[in-house]
Each structure stands twice: as structure tokens, then as C-alpha cells.
Amino acid sequence: MQKLETSKRIITLTLSGLGLILEVLIFYYYWKVNFSPSITTMTGVEYWYRADLMEIAFYAVLLFFLTHMYGGMRVGYLRNAEVIFSQAFSTVAANVLLYAELSIMAKTLFVPQAFVLMTILQIVVIMIWSNLSYFIYKNIFPPRKLLLVHGPRPIEGIMAKFSSRKDKYKIEKCVDIECGVDEVLKEIERGRKAEEYTAVVLWDISTEERNALLKYCYAHSIRVYIMPKITDVILLGAEELHLFDTPILLTREYSLSLEQRFIKRTIDIVCSLILLIVASPFMLITAIVIKAYDGGPVLYKQVRCTRDQKEFYIMKFRSMRVDAEKDGVARLAQKNDSRITPIGKFIRKVRIDELPQLINILKGDMSFIGPRPERPEIIAQYMEVMPEFTYRMKVKAGLAGYAQVYGKYNTTPYDKLKLDLTYIENYSLWLDIQLMLLTLKILFWPDSTEGVEAEQITALKEEAKYSKK
């Protein structure tokens, strides 16, 4: 099994690396034929061959960094469509940065036609190579066979998620932990010897039962997928200490240090001011269009909660009808919500409706990165069955967050909580910068804008007794 995983990693890296090399070769051609001669013509300075090599190496490193960060190298791990999108997005971002660099060098805006043609050619190569890589990977490595060990909580949701990646996972059998740990261990051992399973999924079972199964699988080198509990996520961010010869884990009473809060606030002020200036024309046009559509108010103000459940008024461009909540009942946006106007659908899709929150950030109500602020009424509903929901308010609310980058709008509250806690417990300045860059990608990825299912809160209440952490 270890040899198989090593081979899989080598093949994945090779396929991804060859794709990047093809893109760099395209850039090399355009650099020698178009970009370098154009700069010489504009500036009167001829490029030295070593400078050519440095520029090509710079582009290769930049492209590798962006592709790796946005997931474009995760062939076989992400969906093929997402790999293609990630690679294309990384290429466009790298080319835009390169265009800016060459324009600065030439002291004038560089001719864009060649850049556009180069980008189109690179994207065509990306699509062809990614589909070929996916075909090779899928035929060499079949889906991993899984044994799902679950507790009393309904498993339809997790089964559907595994089924959505039939190219990667195949659940061969489900076993209820109520049959006893010994029986589950016998099934794991039988499946291991018969090579019926190549991994085990431990899904929502008690800590005691989970520990026994995990130790057995670890001892026998069996791959395990585990649904983490809230305490597991908290421990992920714990600091490792040693008391003489005894390792201990430390979870601090505060989330961000004084220095971290100061740097984070400084970045918020500087970036919000710059973005408000840059986005002001788009904000003005959006305001005019909303007002012209139905004559209603341009902005929508709503009470939300930030750090320590402090309430503030969040500002958005109005995307729903004026009478969307005329009965006074707070509701999350749902799929195909009839309350959303045609203008609202568009500004939600491209996230223009969020731009007024730059003012909230400048005022200090929010930060650029942090858990999304919820309404007090919605928080109250969640806390009826999940008191730990308040944990996500240990830091200031954000315009975007870990749950938005790695989840979707309709991700369940329990999963959003774990994602937000992952951010809180692993906070760093680099993590903030990384999430800011990754947020650019999800602005163009449709999955992250879907509304919740109509029954989501009810379903959460139905399952409350099963989700005790």
C-alpha cells in the first residue's frame, strides 16, 4: 500500500509538473518573439540573455506558487473541473502580474494583444492536458474502497458527499457501531485480509470507541478518515510544550495576541481605504441600478454579531425585494429564493452586494478575514442545539473566512463552526494573506454562492441529539 501511495504521488507530481512546463514553454516563446523585443523597442535597452533567463525563471516560480496555492496541482484529489479552473485562474493571475511588471519596465502600458493570445493558448493547453491527466490518473488508480463505521446519526449526508466523488471513493459497506467495537474490529480485519477495503471511515462515533478503532488501524497501517469533533479542532491549534520529559498541549485563553490584533487592524484600515477608492465607481453604478429597478433603498442594513456577540449594523447592497421579510421572521437565503430580484441575483453572483462592508471594516466592526457574522435570531436557533456556536465569536467577524473558502454558503452550521474554529486556532498573518488570495478564486466559483436548503435549520434540530461533541 505504501508503494502504491508513493507511485500515486510521483505520477500526480509528474503530471502537474509537465502541465506547468508546457505553460512556461509557451511563455518562453512569447517572451523571445514578442515581449523582449517590444521592451527593447520601447526603452532602447537591449535585454541581456541572463536577464531573459531570470524573467523566465521568475514567471515559472510565480506560476508554480499560484497554481500550488489555488489547487491546480491536485490532479486526482480535486474534481477535474476544479483543477482546470484553478490552473486557468492561476495562469490569468500570473499573466496579469507579469503584464503590470512589463508595463512598469516599459514606462507605458504594454500592448495587451500578445498577452491575451498567450493566455488563451495556455488555457487551451491546460484544458487538454488536465483532461488527459485526469484520464491517466483515473485508469491507473481506481476509487479507494471504504468501510464506513458510523454512529446513530443519519448517514445520508456523508454518503451523498462520498458518492459525489465516485472517481475517488467507493463505500463498500456500512457498519453501525452499535454492534460493538469487537465486531467492527473483526470486520476491519476480515476486509483487510480479503483486500475488500483499503481504508476505514470513522463517522460520528464516541471518543472511546473511536480511540480503540483508530489505535488498531494505526497499528496495522490502515488508512483512516475521521470526522473531527469540536475538541479535535481546538487541539489542532494547541501549542506543544514539554514538562521535563512529558509532552503537554496548551490551549490559550485568548485567540489572537496583542501584536496579531494590531497588525490585523492595520491591514484592515489600509486595505479597506484602498479598495473603497478603487471600488467607488462600481459601487456608484450598482447604487444607481438598484434605485432605478424598483425605487427602493439602495443599502440594506441588518443587525449582525461580531466578537463577543457584540451587535452592529452590517451594510450590503439590497439584493431582495423591499418586503422580503415583511412578517419580521429572520430567514437564510435559500436556493432559487423568490425574494431575490434579478439585479440581486447578479450582484450576489459576483459578490458586489458585499462591497459596502468595506465601510464596516474601516469602522472596526469587521475584519477582512474572520467568521461571517450571523444575525442574533439565527444564532439563537443554532445555539438551541449547538451551544458551541458561540466559539466562532472569539474573534472579530470577517468579510470572508475559512468557512467561505473551504465550504459553501449552504455548508451546515456544524461544519461551518469546525471550519471557523480551524481558522481561529491556527491563526497567523500568512493564513490571513492566503485566505485573501483564495477568496479571489471563490468569487468566480459558483458552488460557494448556493443558498441553504429550505429544511436545513429543521434538519439541524432533528439531529441535535446525535451531534453532541
N, C-alpha and C positions, 0 to 999 in steps of 0.2 A: 504493500500500500504506500509506503514511504517513497519507494522508487517511482510509483505511478504519479504521486503528487509532485515529485521533483521534475519528472518529464513534463507534466502539465504546465508547471511554472516556466520551464525553459521554452516550451512551444509558445506559450502566451507572450512571453517577453520577446521572443524572436519575431512573431507575427506583428506585434505592436511596433517593435523597432524597425522592421522593414517598411512599415507604413510611414513612419516618421522620416526615414531615409529618402523615400520617394518624394515626400513633400519638400525636403531640403534640396534635393537634386533639381526640382522644378524651380525653387528659389534661386539656386546657383545659376541655372540657365538664364533666368530673367535678370539676375544681377550682372552677369557678364555682358549680356546682349543689350540691356536697356538701362538699368538703374545706374551702374557705374559710369558708362559713357555720358548719361544725362547730367550727372553731378559734375563731371569734368567740364561739360559744355557750359553749365550754369555758373560754376565758380572759377573756371580757368585753372583748376588744380587737378593734376592727374593722380589717380589713386595708385599707390604702391601695392605690389602684389601681396605683401604681408597684411596690409590693411584690408584687402579683399578677403583674405583668409579669416581675419579677426571678425569681419562683418558677418561672414557665413557662419562662423562658429557661434557668434552672439545670437544669430537667428535660430540656430539649431538648439542652443541651450534654452532660449526663451520659449520655443515651440514645445520642447520636452517638458519644461516646467508647467506650462499652461495645460498641456494635454494630460499630464500626470495628475494635476490638481483637479481638473474637471472630469476625470474618469474616462478619458478617451483611450487609455491603455488597458482598460479592464475587459479585454476580449474574453467572452465566455462567462464573465461574472455579472455584467450588466446586460440588459436586453440589447439586441443588435441595433435597434433604432436609437437607443440612448447612447450607445457607443459612437454611432455615426454622428449624432447631433453634438456630442461632447467634442469629438475631433474637429468637426466643422466650426463649432463655436470657438475653440482654441485657436484654430488657424486664422479665423477672421480677426480675433483679438490680437494675435501676434502680428498680423499684417497691418492693422490699424496703428499699432505702436511703432512698427517699422516705418510706416508712411510718415508719422509725426517726426521720427528721428531724421529721416532723409530730408524732410521739409525744413527742419532746423538747420541741417548741414548746408542745404542749398540756399538758405535765407529767403525762400519763397515757397509757396505751395507747390508740391511736386505734382507732376502730371499724373492723374489717377487712373488713366485708361489701362496702363500696363498692370497696375496693382489689381484692378478689377478682373482682368483676364487671367492673371496668375492665380487669384483666389478661386475663380470659377474652375480652372483646370485642377487645382489642388482638391477642391470639394468633389469633383468627378472622380478623381483618383481615390479619395477617401471612401466614397460610396462603393466603388468596385472592390477595393482592397478589403474593406470591412466585411462586405458580404462574402468574399472569398475566405477570409479568416474565420468568419462565423461557421461557414460550411465545413472547413477543415476541422475546427475545434469540435463541432457537434458530431462529426463522424468518427473522430478519434476517441473522444471522451463521452460515453453515454451518460444519461442522467444518474445522479447518485441515488442509490436505493436506501430508503429511510424507514426506520421503525419509530413511530410516534407513540411516546408514553405520555399520557395526559391524565389530568385530574377530573373533577366533576364539572368544571366549567365547560360550556358548549365549545366544540372544536370546529364548527363550520367555517368560522372566520379564518383561522390559521390554515385549514385545509384549502380554502379558496386561494389564499396567498401562495401556498406552495404550488397549487395547480396552475397559477398564472406563470410559473417558470418551469413548464414541463420539459424544457430543454436542459434544465439543471437539476431538478429534483423529481423524485418519484416515491411517494409514500406507499410502501408495500403492505404495511399492516399497522393498525392502531391497537394499543393495549391500554386499558384503564388501570390506573394504579390501585384501584380498589381491590383488585385480585391479589394484591400483596407484593411486597418488594421481592421476595424469594421467587415467585412465579415470573416476575418481569425479568429477573436476572437469568432464570433458566431460558426464557425466550430469547434474550440477547445472546446468550452463549450458543444456543441452537442455531440461531440465524448467522452468528459469526462463523461457526464451523461449516455450515452449509453454504457460506458466502451469499446468503439471501439478503443481508443488509450490509451496507458499507458505512453507515452512520446511525446514530440514535438522536432523536429529538426529545428533550425533556420539557414538557409544556405545562406550566401552571400546576406543579405538584408541590407538596410541602417541603420545607427546607431539609428536614430529617430524611425523608425518602429520597430527595434529590441528591443529598450528600452521599448516601450509600451507593446509588447508581453511578454517580459521577466518579467516585473512587474506583469502582470496578472497571468502568470504561477506560479510565486513565491508566490503570494497571495493565490492561490488555490492549493498549494502543488503539482504542476505538474512538473515532471522531464523534464529538457530541455538540449538538446545537441546543442552547439553553435560553429559555425566556427569562431574562433577568427580573428580579423583584426590585422594589424601590431601594431596599437596603443594599442590594448588589451595586446599583448605580451610584449610590452615595460612597461606597467603598472604593469605586473606581478612581475617585479623586482624592483618596486618602494619601497622606504623606507617610512614607516608610521610615520608621525610626528603629533604633536598637537600644534596648535597655540592657547594658552589658552584652551578654551573648544571646539575648532574647529579642527577636524581631517583633515590633508592635506597629499598629496602624493608627494614625492620628487624623481625626476629622475635626476641623477647626470650628469655633463658634461663629465665625464671620465668613462671608463668602468671598469678598474682594478686599484686599488690603488698601490702606490709605493711598499708597503710591499708585496702585492699579486704578482706583477710583479717580485720582487726579488726572492720570494720562487718558483714561477713557473719556472723562468730561471734556478735556482739552480737544481731543479728536472730534467729539460731537459738536462742539462750538464751531471749530474751524471748518469742518466738512459741511455742516448744515448751512453756514453762511455762503460758502462757495456754491453749493447746489441750489440754494434759493435764488441766487443771481443767475445761474445757468438755466434753471428750470422756469424762471419767471415768464418767458414768452409762452411756453406750453401751458402753464397754469392760467394765464390770461385767456388764451384761446379756449381752454376747457371750460372756464367760468362762463364765457360768452355763449358757448354751445348749450350748456346745461340750462342757462337762463332762457335762451331762445326756444328751447324744446317745450317746456310747459309753464314757464313763468315762475316756477317755484324757487326756493332758496338755493344758492349755489353750494354752500357748505352744509355739511351735516355734522352736528356736534352731539356727542354721546358720552355719558359717564363711563369711564373705564377705571381699572385699578392698576396701580404700579407698585413699587417696592413697599413692603409692609402694609399692603392693601390700601394705600393712600389713593383717594379718588381724584380724578382730574377729567377735564373735557377733551376728548380726542377729536381732532378735526379731519374730515375727509371731504372730497368732492362727492356730492349726493349722487348715488347711482340707483336709488329706488324711488318709487312713487312717493309723493308727499304724504299720502295716507297709508304708508306701508305698515305702520304699527298703530293704527287708529284706535285699536282696542286696548293699547297700553301694555300688551304682553310681549316680553322680550323673546325673540326667536333668532336662531342662527340661520344664515342664508343656506338654502337647500339647492339641490340640483334642479336646474330648469325653473328656478324661482320666478313666479309670475309677477312678483313685486319689482323686479329689476327692469328698468327702462332700456330701450335699445341703445341709448347713449351710455347708460350704466354698464351694459354688457361689454361694450368696447373698452371703456376706461378701466373696468375691473380686469379685463383680459391683459391689458398692457400695464396695469398697476398705476395708472395716472391718478386714480382716486386716492392713493396714499400720499401724494406729494405734499398736501397741506400739513402732514405730520412733521415735516421739517421744522415747522414753527414750534410744535410740541417739543421737539428735540432741543431747539435753541433755548426754549424756556426752561428746560431741565425736567420736564415731566417724563420724558422718554430718553432712550439712547438709540443709537443706530442698531446695535445688536443686543438682543435680550429676548426673553419670552414675550410673545404677543400679549398685549393687555386684554383682559376679558371684562365683560360687564358684571357688576355686582350680582345681578339676578342670575346670570349664568353660573357664576362662581358658587352661588348658594346651592344651585341644583347639583353641581358636581360634588360639592362638599357633603351633601346628604349621604352619598355612598362612597366618597373618596376624600376623607379629611386631609390626606396628604397633598391635596391640590394646592394648598397654601404654600408649599415648599417652593414652588416656582416664583413666588413673590419675594424671595430673599434678595433679589437684585432688581434693578430698575427695568421696567418694560421696554421692549425694543420695537423698532420698525420692521426688523427681520430677525430671525433667530434660528437656532439649531433645528427646531421642530419644523420650520418652514423649508430649510434646505434639505433635510433628510426625511421629512414626512410630506404630507399633503394637507390641504385645507380640511379634508374630511377624515384625517387620521383621528382615531378615537382619543378621548381626553386622557385615558390611562397611558396610552403610548406617547402622547404629546408631553405628558408630565415626565416620563422617563427620558425623553429626548432633551427637554429643557433642563432637567437635573444633570444630565451628562455635560451640558454646557456650563452650568453653574459650578459643578465640582471639578471641572477640568479647565477653568478659565485661564486664559493668557492673552496678551496683546496680539500674538501671532494668530491665535484662534479667531479673534475678532476680525483681523485682516483677511484671514482665509474665508470666513463666513461672508464677509462683504463681497469678496470676489466671486464666491459660489452663488451668492444671491443674484448676480448678473445673469447667470445661466438659467436659474429657475424663472426669471422674468419671461423667458421665451419657451419654457417647457409647460405644456398645457395641464399635466396631471396635478400641478400644485394649485390650480385655481378652482377645482371642483368643489361644489357645495357639499354639506353633510347630507346623509340620508335622512329622510323625514322622521324615521323612528329612532335615530341614534341615541338621544338622551333617554328615551324609554328603554331601549335595549341595555343601556348602561345600568339603569336601575334594576332591570330584571336580573342582571348578572352580578349585582352588588355583593351578594352573599358568597360568591365564588372568588372574588378578587381581593381578598384580604391579604395584605402584604406581611 
